[in-house]
Amino acid sequence: MRLVILAAVLFAFWLLLSGHYEALLIGYGVLSVGLGVLFARRLDILDEESLPYGLFWRGVLYWPWLILEIMKSAIDVTKIILNPKLPISPTLMRVTAHQKGAVGITTYANSITLTPGTISAVVSERKHEILVHALTEDGGEALEEGEMDRRVATFEAGT
C-alpha cells in the first residue's frame, strides 16, 4: 500500500511541477515515477521515512508560518538595503537546536537559511548547535527567542 501511495504522491507532484497534460508527456511522467518507485523498492529504501504520513498535517501548519516569516524578513532586509545609511550590524551567533535527529536539525538549519538576513554557517548535529550569521542583531535576537526552533521541533515530532 505504501508503494501505491508513494507513486500517487510522486506523480501528483510531477504533474503539478510539469504543467503539461499531453498524453505523451503524462506517459513519460508515469514511466519515470514507476521506475523511481521500482528502484526504491529494489534498493529496499521504502520505509516510514520515505513517506512520513505524520509530516503532512504538521506541514500544513508549519509551511504557511515559515512562508510568512520569509516574507516579513524579506521586507525587513529590503528596508535595510533601501536605507541610504545601510544600518546593518552583522553578527555570528550559536543557536541551540532542540530537534531529536538529523532531519529535524537539517530542517531547522534550512529554515534559518531560507529566511532572508540569516544564514546557517555551521551545523553541529553532535552538539545540537547551529552557527548562524545574521545581517542585524535584531535578526539574531529573533532566532534566540526560539519560535522557529519550537515550530521545527513540533514539525519533526510528526515523523
N, CA, C and O atoms as a DFTB+ gen file, in Angstrom:
636 C
 N C O
     1  1       0.821      -1.197       0.000
     2  2       0.000       0.000       0.000
     3  2       0.871       1.269       0.000
     4  3       0.568       2.243      -0.688
     5  1       1.959       1.233       0.789
     6  2       2.865       2.379       0.856
     7  2       3.445       2.678      -0.527
     8  3       3.655       3.838      -0.881
     9  1       3.700       1.626      -1.302
    10  2       4.257       1.782      -2.645
    11  2       3.278       2.531      -3.554
    12  3       3.685       3.415      -4.308
    13  1       2.017       2.189      -3.486
    14  2       0.995       2.820      -4.320
    15  2       0.810       4.288      -3.915
    16  3       0.700       5.164      -4.772
    17  1       0.777       4.545      -2.616
    18  2       0.609       5.924      -2.130
    19  2       1.809       6.774      -2.541
    20  3       1.650       7.914      -2.979
    21  1       3.007       6.213      -2.397
    22  2       4.214       6.945      -2.796
    23  2       4.176       7.267      -4.284
    24  3       4.494       8.387      -4.684
    25  1       3.791       6.299      -5.102
    26  2       3.713       6.534      -6.543
    27  2       2.681       7.617      -6.859
    28  3       2.928       8.479      -7.702
    29  1       1.542       7.579      -6.196
    30  2       0.497       8.577      -6.440
    31  2       0.964       9.975      -6.040
    32  3       0.728      10.945      -6.760
    33  1       1.623      10.070      -4.895
    34  2       2.116      11.371      -4.431
    35  2       3.195      11.900      -5.374
    36  3       3.182      13.078      -5.732
    37  1       4.116      11.047      -5.774
    38  2       5.175      11.481      -6.691
    39  2       4.609      11.900      -8.046
    40  3       5.058      12.885      -8.633
    41  1       3.619      11.148      -8.543
    42  2       3.042      11.510      -9.824
    43  2       2.285      12.834      -9.733
    44  3       2.388      13.674     -10.628
    45  1       1.532      13.017      -8.661
    46  2       0.806      14.281      -8.483
    47  2       1.793      15.448      -8.423
    48  3       1.551      16.499      -9.017
    49  1       2.901      15.263      -7.706
    50  2       3.922      16.302      -7.609
    51  2       4.541      16.566      -8.978
    52  3       4.740      17.719      -9.362
    53  1       4.842      15.505      -9.707
    54  2       5.404      15.653     -11.054
    55  2       4.439      16.415     -11.957
    56  3       4.842      17.325     -12.682
    57  1       3.168      16.038     -11.909
    58  2       2.158      16.676     -12.743
    59  2       2.012      18.161     -12.390
    60  3       1.880      19.010     -13.271
    61  1       2.039      18.455     -11.088
    62  2       1.935      19.840     -10.638
    63  2       3.107      20.673     -11.140
    64  3       2.914      21.798     -11.601
    65  1       4.319      20.134     -11.055
    66  2       5.501      20.882     -11.475
    67  2       5.645      20.958     -12.985
    68  3       6.134      21.961     -13.505
    69  1       5.233      19.924     -13.698
    70  2       5.434      19.930     -15.150
    71  2       4.446      20.862     -15.850
    72  3       4.827      21.610     -16.750
    73  1       3.185      20.818     -15.440
    74  2       2.182      21.665     -16.074
    75  2       1.801      21.219     -17.472
    76  3       1.092      21.937     -18.177
    77  1       2.259      20.048     -17.887
    78  2       1.943      19.521     -19.221
    79  2       0.930      18.395     -19.092
    80  3       1.069      17.516     -18.241
    81  1      -0.082      18.428     -19.938
    82  2      -1.149      17.444     -19.842
    83  2      -1.366      16.705     -21.152
    84  3      -2.449      16.170     -21.389
    85  1      -0.353      16.669     -22.003
    86  2      -0.438      15.893     -23.233
    87  2      -0.194      14.424     -22.890
    88  3       0.545      14.111     -21.956
    89  1      -0.812      13.541     -23.641
    90  2      -0.742      12.104     -23.358
    91  2       0.695      11.590     -23.318
    92  3       1.060      10.827     -22.423
    93  1       1.507      12.005     -24.283
    94  2       2.885      11.531     -24.330
    95  2       3.663      11.940     -23.080
    96  3       4.367      11.121     -22.490
    97  1       3.537      13.195     -22.681
    98  2       4.272      13.667     -21.502
    99  2       3.748      13.029     -20.217
   100  3       4.527      12.725     -19.313
   101  1       2.451      12.828     -20.133
   102  2       1.905      12.131     -18.961
   103  2       2.433      10.699     -18.922
   104  3       2.729      10.168     -17.851
   105  1       2.546      10.082     -20.087
   106  2       3.123       8.732     -20.158
   107  2       4.555       8.712     -19.661
   108  3       4.953       7.805     -18.930
   109  1       5.331       9.712     -20.059
   110  2       6.708       9.813     -19.567
   111  2       6.732      10.008     -18.043
   112  3       7.584       9.453     -17.349
   113  1       5.798      10.795     -17.547
   114  2       5.711      11.000     -16.093
   115  2       5.395       9.718     -15.364
   116  3       6.017       9.406     -14.349
   117  1       4.431       8.970     -15.872
   118  2       4.076       7.682     -15.263
   119  2       5.279       6.748     -15.302
   120  3       5.569       6.064     -14.320
   121  1       5.977       6.718     -16.430
   122  2       7.152       5.865     -16.576
   123  2       8.250       6.256     -15.592
   124  3       8.824       5.393     -14.928
   125  1       8.542       7.539     -15.495
   126  2       9.616       7.980     -14.598
   127  2       9.258       7.729     -13.130
   128  3      10.115       7.311     -12.351
   129  1       8.020       7.977     -12.752
   130  2       7.603       7.708     -11.368
   131  2       7.637       6.211     -11.105
   132  3       8.103       5.768     -10.055
   133  1       7.141       5.433     -12.060
   134  2       7.157       3.974     -11.895
   135  2       8.562       3.434     -11.721
   136  3       8.805       2.598     -10.851
   137  1       9.495       3.906     -12.548
   138  2      10.889       3.459     -12.416
   139  2      11.495       3.908     -11.092
   140  3      12.223       3.152     -10.448
   141  1      11.197       5.129     -10.692
   142  2      11.721       5.618      -9.414
   143  2      11.229       4.789      -8.237
   144  3      12.011       4.437      -7.354
   145  1       9.955       4.480      -8.221
   146  2       9.391       3.671      -7.130
   147  2       9.932       2.242      -7.207
   148  3      10.228       1.635      -6.178
   149  1      10.062       1.703      -8.432
   150  2      10.607       0.353      -8.599
   151  2      12.044       0.284      -8.080
   152  3      12.405      -0.661      -7.377
   153  1      12.861       1.277      -8.422
   154  2      14.242       1.300      -7.932
   155  2      14.286       1.444      -6.413
   156  3      15.095       0.798      -5.746
   157  1      13.423       2.285      -5.876
   158  2      13.382       2.465      -4.421
   159  2      13.018       1.154      -3.726
   160  3      13.587       0.807      -2.691
   161  1      12.066       0.436      -4.309
   162  2      11.674      -0.861      -3.721
   163  2      12.812      -1.862      -3.840
   164  3      13.106      -2.597      -2.898
   165  1      13.451      -1.884      -5.008
   166  2      14.557      -2.820      -5.240
   167  2      15.728      -2.524      -4.312
   168  3      16.408      -3.444      -3.859
   169  1      15.968      -1.248      -4.026
   170  2      17.048      -0.863      -3.122
   171  2      16.658      -1.018      -1.655
   172  3      17.476      -0.816      -0.758
   173  1      15.397      -1.378      -1.427
   174  2      14.861      -1.582      -0.080
   175  2      14.987      -0.318       0.780
   176  3      15.419      -0.370       1.931
   177  1      14.599       0.813       0.192
   178  2      14.644       2.072       0.934
   179  2      13.252       2.644       1.184
   180  3      13.114       3.803       1.574
   181  1      12.233       1.841       0.960
   182  2      10.869       2.274       1.259
   183  2      10.548       1.916       2.701
   184  3      10.295       0.757       3.029
   185  1      10.564       2.915       3.541
   186  2      10.263       2.702       4.951
   187  2       9.403       3.863       5.442
   188  3       8.853       4.618       4.639
   189  1       9.290       4.001       6.745
   190  2       8.486       5.077       7.323
   191  2       8.984       6.455       6.894
   192  3       8.196       7.391       6.758
   193  1      10.300       6.577       6.682
   194  2      10.868       7.873       6.336
   195  2      10.608       8.256       4.882
   196  3      10.603       9.440       4.545
   197  1      10.392       7.266       4.021
   198  2      10.179       7.587       2.605
   199  2       8.819       8.225       2.352
   200  3       8.656       8.951       1.371
   201  1       7.853       7.972       3.207
   202  2       6.545       8.605       3.085
   203  2       5.978       8.811       4.494
   204  3       5.099       8.065       4.926
   205  1       6.479       9.816       5.202
   206  2       6.036      10.036       6.596
   207  2       4.664      10.703       6.631
   208  3       4.538      11.907       6.407
   209  1       3.647       9.908       6.912
   210  2       2.279      10.420       6.942
   211  2       2.103      11.553       7.947
   212  3       1.381      12.513       7.680
   213  1       2.759      11.447       9.100
   214  2       2.597      12.437      10.165
   215  2       3.060      13.834       9.774
   216  3       2.561      14.829      10.300
   217  1       4.015      13.908       8.852
   218  2       4.533      15.219       8.461
   219  2       3.536      16.030       7.660
   220  3       3.601      17.259       7.655
   221  1       2.615      15.362       6.984
   222  2       1.690      16.094       6.124
   223  2       0.887      17.110       6.916
   224  3       0.874      18.292       6.573
   225  1       0.218      16.664       7.970
   226  2      -0.643      17.581       8.731
   227  2       0.172      18.601       9.508
   228  3      -0.246      19.750       9.650
   229  1       1.323      18.196      10.008
   230  2       2.167      19.163      10.699
   231  2       2.733      20.183       9.717
   232  3       2.944      21.344      10.068
   233  1       2.980      19.737       8.472
   234  2       3.460      20.640       7.433
   235  2       2.423      21.679       7.047
   236  3       2.766      22.802       6.678
   237  1       1.154      21.301       7.133
   238  2       0.077      22.243       6.833
   239  2       0.124      23.425       7.800
   240  3      -0.255      24.541       7.445
   241  1       0.588      23.176       9.013
   242  2       0.729      24.258       9.986
   243  2       2.083      24.966       9.876
   244  3       2.159      26.184      10.040
   245  1       3.151      24.209       9.599
   246  2       4.499      24.782       9.608
   247  2       4.801      25.620       8.370
   248  3       5.297      26.739       8.500
   249  1       4.519      25.110       7.182
   250  2       4.925      25.790       5.957
   251  2       4.292      27.167       5.785
   252  3       4.995      28.100       5.397
   253  1       3.002      27.340       6.054
   254  2       2.456      28.708       5.956
   255  2       3.124      29.674       6.938
   256  3       3.372      30.832       6.603
   257  1       3.413      29.195       8.148
   258  2       4.097      30.041       9.127
   259  2       5.478      30.429       8.600
   260  3       5.866      31.594       8.691
   261  1       6.230      29.458       8.044
   262  2       7.566      29.743       7.525
   263  2       7.499      30.716       6.356
   264  3       8.324      31.625       6.264
   265  1       6.543      30.542       5.473
   266  2       6.397      31.454       4.330
   267  2       6.127      32.871       4.819
   268  3       6.678      33.826       4.273
   269  1       5.295      33.019       5.830
   270  2       5.020      34.337       6.403
   271  2       6.288      34.947       7.005
   272  3       6.550      36.136       6.827
   273  1       7.072      34.136       7.716
   274  2       8.336      34.620       8.291
   275  2       9.313      35.041       7.199
   276  3      10.012      36.044       7.345
   277  1       9.366      34.288       6.115
   278  2      10.244      34.634       4.998
   279  2       9.821      35.974       4.402
   280  3      10.662      36.819       4.097
   281  1       8.518      36.161       4.239
   282  2       8.020      37.432       3.682
   283  2       8.329      38.604       4.611
   284  3       8.755      39.661       4.147
   285  1       8.118      38.428       5.919
   286  2       8.418      39.518       6.864
   287  2       9.905      39.844       6.855
   288  3      10.280      41.016       6.873
   289  1      10.752      38.827       6.827
   290  2      12.198      39.058       6.798
   291  2      12.629      39.717       5.499
   292  3      13.517      40.570       5.496
   293  1      12.008      39.326       4.399
   294  2      12.339      39.934       3.103
   295  2      12.015      41.423       3.115
   296  3      12.771      42.229       2.573
   297  1      10.907      41.785       3.723
   298  2      10.543      43.207       3.826
   299  2      11.558      43.949       4.693
   300  3      11.976      45.054       4.349
   301  1      11.958      43.345       5.817
   302  2      12.952      43.969       6.693
   303  2      14.292      44.166       5.977
   304  3      14.902      45.231       6.077
   305  1      14.741      43.149       5.265
   306  2      16.017      43.240       4.547
   307  2      15.923      44.285       3.431
   308  3      16.877      45.024       3.187
   309  1      14.777      44.342       2.758
   310  2      14.580      45.346       1.706
   311  2      14.665      46.753       2.280
   312  3      15.269      47.633       1.667
   313  1      14.065      46.978       3.451
   314  2      14.142      48.287       4.098
   315  2      15.587      48.652       4.428
   316  3      15.999      49.802       4.270
   317  1      16.343      47.671       4.882
   318  2      17.753      47.921       5.216
   319  2      18.532      48.285       3.959
   320  3      19.336      49.217       3.977
   321  1      18.305      47.566       2.881
   322  2      19.031      47.816       1.629
   323  2      18.691      49.185       1.058
   324  3      19.566      49.882       0.544
   325  1      17.423      49.571       1.146
   326  2      16.988      50.850       0.577
   327  2      17.358      52.050       1.448
   328  3      17.323      53.189       0.981
   329  1      17.705      51.806       2.689
   330  2      18.105      52.884       3.587
   331  2      19.497      53.374       3.174
   332  3      20.422      52.566       3.077
   333  1      19.665      54.671       2.929
   334  2      20.973      55.188       2.487
   335  2      22.093      54.945       3.504
   336  3      23.258      54.841       3.121
   337  1      21.759      54.855       4.774
   338  2      22.789      54.628       5.803
   339  2      23.142      53.144       5.957
   340  3      24.114      52.811       6.636
   341  1      22.374      52.262       5.344
   342  2      22.583      50.820       5.396
   343  2      22.849      50.348       6.838
   344  3      23.961      49.928       7.160
   345  1      21.842      50.419       7.687
   346  2      22.031      50.114       9.102
   347  2      22.133      48.608       9.399
   348  3      21.200      47.998       9.921
   349  1      23.287      48.032       9.052
   350  2      23.472      46.611       9.347
   351  2      24.378      46.458      10.554
   352  3      25.184      47.337      10.860
   353  1      24.238      45.356      11.219
   354  2      25.112      45.019      12.344
   355  2      25.360      43.516      12.293
   356  3      24.815      42.762      13.100
   357  1      26.191      43.083      11.335
   358  2      26.416      41.653      11.144
   359  2      26.897      40.984      12.429
   360  3      27.729      41.523      13.159
   361  1      26.361      39.819      12.677
   362  2      26.731      39.110      13.894
   363  2      26.739      37.609      13.656
   364  3      25.944      37.085      12.876
   365  1      27.637      36.935      14.332
   366  2      27.671      35.478      14.350
   367  2      27.193      35.027      15.713
   368  3      27.594      35.578      16.738
   369  1      26.347      34.037      15.720
   370  2      25.817      33.546      16.988
   371  2      25.566      32.056      16.892
   372  3      25.429      31.502      15.801
   373  1      25.508      31.422      18.033
   374  2      25.180      29.991      18.084
   375  2      23.773      29.849      18.655
   376  3      23.436      30.434      19.685
   377  1      22.967      29.059      17.960
   378  2      21.632      28.757      18.467
   379  2      21.556      27.262      18.749
   380  3      22.136      26.449      18.030
   381  1      20.847      26.924      19.782
   382  2      20.673      25.527      20.145
   383  2      19.517      24.942      19.361
   384  3      18.454      25.551      19.246
   385  1      19.740      23.751      18.823
   386  2      18.698      23.042      18.084
   387  2      18.127      21.961      18.997
   388  3      18.847      21.058      19.423
   389  1      16.841      22.055      19.292
   390  2      16.200      21.090      20.185
   391  2      15.559      19.929      19.436
   392  3      14.731      19.212      19.998
   393  1      15.930      19.738      18.184
   394  2      15.380      18.641      17.415
   395  2      16.081      17.339      17.807
   396  3      17.204      17.351      18.310
   397  1      15.402      16.228      17.570
   398  2      15.926      14.930      18.006
   399  2      16.902      14.306      17.028
   400  3      17.849      13.638      17.442
   401  1      16.686      14.514      15.731
   402  2      17.511      13.817      14.752
   403  2      18.061      14.721      13.679
   404  3      17.848      15.934      13.679
   405  1      18.781      14.090      12.758
   406  2      19.440      14.826      11.685
   407  2      18.433      15.537      10.775
   408  3      18.688      16.654      10.324
   409  1      17.301      14.901      10.507
   410  2      16.302      15.517       9.633
   411  2      15.746      16.792      10.274
   412  3      15.564      17.800       9.592
   413  1      15.480      16.748      11.565
   414  2      14.962      17.922      12.259
   415  2      15.963      19.063      12.303
   416  3      15.610      20.219      12.071
   417  1      17.214      18.733      12.601
   418  2      18.253      19.761      12.657
   419  2      18.474      20.357      11.266
   420  3      18.663      21.566      11.131
   421  1      18.450      19.516      10.240
   422  2      18.607      20.000       8.871
   423  2      17.441      20.904       8.475
   424  3      17.635      21.932       7.827
   425  1      16.237      20.513       8.867
   426  2      15.065      21.344       8.581
   427  2      15.197      22.700       9.263
   428  3      14.882      23.732       8.671
   429  1      15.660      22.695      10.502
   430  2      15.849      23.950      11.238
   431  2      16.903      24.821      10.555
   432  3      16.685      26.014      10.345
   433  1      18.053      24.220      10.207
   434  2      19.124      24.978       9.551
   435  2      18.660      25.523       8.204
   436  3      18.973      26.663       7.860
   437  1      17.924      24.732       7.442
   438  2      17.417      25.202       6.149
   439  2      16.378      26.299       6.328
   440  3      16.331      27.235       5.529
   441  1      15.549      26.203       7.353
   442  2      14.553      27.244       7.619
   443  2      15.238      28.564       7.955
   444  3      14.790      29.630       7.534
   445  1      16.325      28.483       8.714
   446  2      17.096      29.689       9.040
   447  2      17.656      30.311       7.764
   448  3      17.563      31.522       7.564
   449  1      18.236      29.480       6.907
   450  2      18.850      29.976       5.681
   451  2      17.810      30.517       4.703
   452  3      18.082      31.476       3.981
   453  1      16.630      29.916       4.671
   454  2      15.571      30.404       3.783
   455  2      15.067      31.776       4.190
   456  3      14.547      32.520       3.358
   457  1      15.216      32.117       5.455
   458  2      14.738      33.398       5.955
   459  2      15.768      34.477       5.611
   460  3      16.901      34.410       6.090
   461  1      15.404      35.465       4.797
   462  2      16.368      36.495       4.400
   463  2      17.007      37.197       5.603
   464  3      16.340      37.524       6.584
   465  1      18.303      37.414       5.495
   466  2      19.036      38.101       6.557
   467  2      19.737      37.147       7.514
   468  3      20.493      37.593       8.377
   469  1      19.502      35.841       7.380
   470  2      20.180      34.868       8.233
   471  2      20.669      33.700       7.388
   472  3      20.013      33.291       6.430
   473  1      21.828      33.170       7.756
   474  2      22.408      32.027       7.057
   475  2      22.966      31.065       8.093
   476  3      23.670      31.474       9.016
   477  1      22.649      29.795       7.937
   478  2      23.251      28.758       8.783
   479  2      24.645      28.482       8.235
   480  3      24.789      27.967       7.126
   481  1      25.663      28.822       9.003
   482  2      27.036      28.682       8.527
   483  2      27.606      27.302       8.849
   484  3      28.207      26.665       7.983
   485  1      27.424      26.835      10.081
   486  2      27.942      25.532      10.509
   487  2      26.867      24.839      11.329
   488  3      26.261      25.434      12.221
   489  1      26.643      23.572      11.011
   490  2      25.655      22.781      11.747
   491  2      26.393      21.661      12.456
   492  3      27.120      20.893      11.826
   493  1      26.208      21.564      13.767
   494  2      26.820      20.504      14.553
   495  2      25.722      19.632      15.127
   496  3      25.090      19.978      16.125
   497  1      25.502      18.476      14.473
   498  2      24.461      17.566      14.952
   499  2      24.834      17.001      16.326
   500  3      23.969      16.796      17.178
   501  1      26.119      16.755      16.527
   502  2      26.577      16.170      17.792
   503  2      26.298      17.098      18.975
   504  3      25.864      16.646      20.035
   505  1      26.551      18.401      18.788
   506  2      26.333      19.376      19.858
   507  2      24.935      19.980      19.826
   508  3      24.550      20.718      20.732
   509  1      24.182      19.665      18.783
   510  2      22.856      20.271      18.582
   511  2      22.954      21.798      18.570
   512  3      22.196      22.497      19.243
   513  1      23.913      22.292      17.780
   514  2      24.138      23.728      17.645
   515  2      24.215      24.113      16.178
   516  3      24.622      23.327      15.322
   517  1      23.811      25.344      15.918
   518  2      23.945      25.893      14.578
   519  2      24.603      27.264      14.708
   520  3      24.138      28.118      15.463
   521  1      25.694      27.464      13.962
   522  2      26.340      28.771      13.913
   523  2      25.638      29.565      12.824
   524  3      25.602      29.157      11.663
   525  1      25.079      30.706      13.214
   526  2      24.253      31.498      12.309
   527  2      24.880      32.869      12.092
   528  3      25.333      33.512      13.039
   529  1      24.903      33.310      10.842
   530  2      25.293      34.674      10.520
   531  2      24.011      35.451      10.288
   532  3      23.201      35.092       9.433
   533  1      23.831      36.519      11.054
   534  2      22.647      37.366      10.904
   535  2      23.081      38.738      10.405
   536  3      24.113      39.264      10.819
   537  1      22.289      39.301       9.521
   538  2      22.579      40.611       8.955
   539  2      22.478      41.714      10.009
   540  3      23.220      42.696       9.977
   541  1      21.545      41.530      10.942
   542  2      21.361      42.505      12.025
   543  2      21.269      41.775      13.361
   544  3      20.950      40.587      13.420
   545  1      21.553      42.505      14.418
   546  2      21.419      41.916      15.755
   547  2      19.963      41.557      16.055
   548  3      19.693      40.570      16.740
   549  1      19.021      42.362      15.540
   550  2      17.600      42.059      15.747
   551  2      17.228      40.706      15.138
   552  3      16.457      39.946      15.725
   553  1      17.774      40.416      13.970
   554  2      17.517      39.127      13.333
   555  2      18.051      37.983      14.157
   556  3      17.416      36.933      14.256
   557  1      19.222      38.177      14.754
   558  2      19.793      37.161      15.627
   559  2      18.985      36.984      16.900
   560  3      18.794      35.863      17.372
   561  1      18.510      38.098      17.456
   562  2      17.701      38.020      18.672
   563  2      16.382      37.289      18.416
   564  3      15.893      36.565      19.283
   565  1      15.815      37.478      17.236
   566  2      14.575      36.778      16.901
   567  2      14.801      35.268      16.891
   568  3      13.928      34.502      17.301
   569  1      15.968      34.845      16.424
   570  2      16.282      33.409      16.454
   571  2      16.483      32.915      17.876
   572  3      16.063      31.812      18.225
   573  1      17.132      33.741      18.698
   574  2      17.373      33.339      20.079
   575  2      16.079      33.185      20.874
   576  3      16.033      32.439      21.852
   577  1      15.026      33.892      20.454
   578  2      13.740      33.733      21.129
   579  2      13.226      32.302      21.003
   580  3      12.505      31.827      21.880
   581  1      13.586      31.613      19.926
   582  2      13.310      30.193      19.807
   583  2      11.988      29.784      19.185
   584  3      11.630      28.607      19.236
   585  1      11.252      30.717      18.599
   586  2       9.964      30.360      17.989
   587  2      10.159      29.382      16.833
   588  3       9.426      28.398      16.728
   589  1      11.140      29.641      15.963
   590  2      11.387      28.744      14.838
   591  2      11.846      27.381      15.334
   592  3      11.422      26.355      14.804
   593  1      12.701      27.361      16.339
   594  2      13.184      26.109      16.917
   595  2      12.015      25.279      17.446
   596  3      11.951      24.074      17.200
   597  1      11.100      25.906      18.165
   598  2       9.935      25.187      18.708
   599  2       9.048      24.651      17.597
   600  3       8.574      23.517      17.663
   601  1       8.829      25.456      16.592
   602  2       7.959      25.018      15.496
   603  2       8.578      23.869      14.703
   604  3       7.873      22.944      14.302
   605  1       9.885      23.921      14.477
   606  2      10.537      22.820      13.763
   607  2      10.533      21.562      14.621
   608  3      10.353      20.464      14.095
   609  1      10.729      21.696      15.931
   610  2      10.665      20.522      16.817
   611  2       9.276      19.892      16.787
   612  3       9.144      18.668      16.791
   613  1       8.251      20.723      16.758
   614  2       6.872      20.215      16.663
   615  2       6.657      19.551      15.309
   616  3       6.043      18.487      15.223
   617  1       7.159      20.173      14.265
   618  2       7.054      19.611      12.905
   619  2       7.751      18.260      12.839
   620  3       7.221      17.314      12.257
   621  1       8.939      18.165      13.435
   622  2       9.713      16.929      13.410
   623  2       9.023      15.824      14.199
   624  3       9.176      14.649      13.867
   625  1       8.283      16.169      15.213
   626  2       7.621      15.160      16.054
   627  2       6.642      14.304      15.259
   628  3       6.242      13.234      15.720
   629  1       6.247      14.767      14.058
   630  2       5.316      14.014      13.241
   631  2       5.943      12.856      12.493
   632  3       5.230      12.064      11.877
   633  1       7.280      12.737      12.532
   634  2       7.936      11.651      11.794
   635  2       7.851      10.357      12.530
   636  3       8.352       9.340      12.051
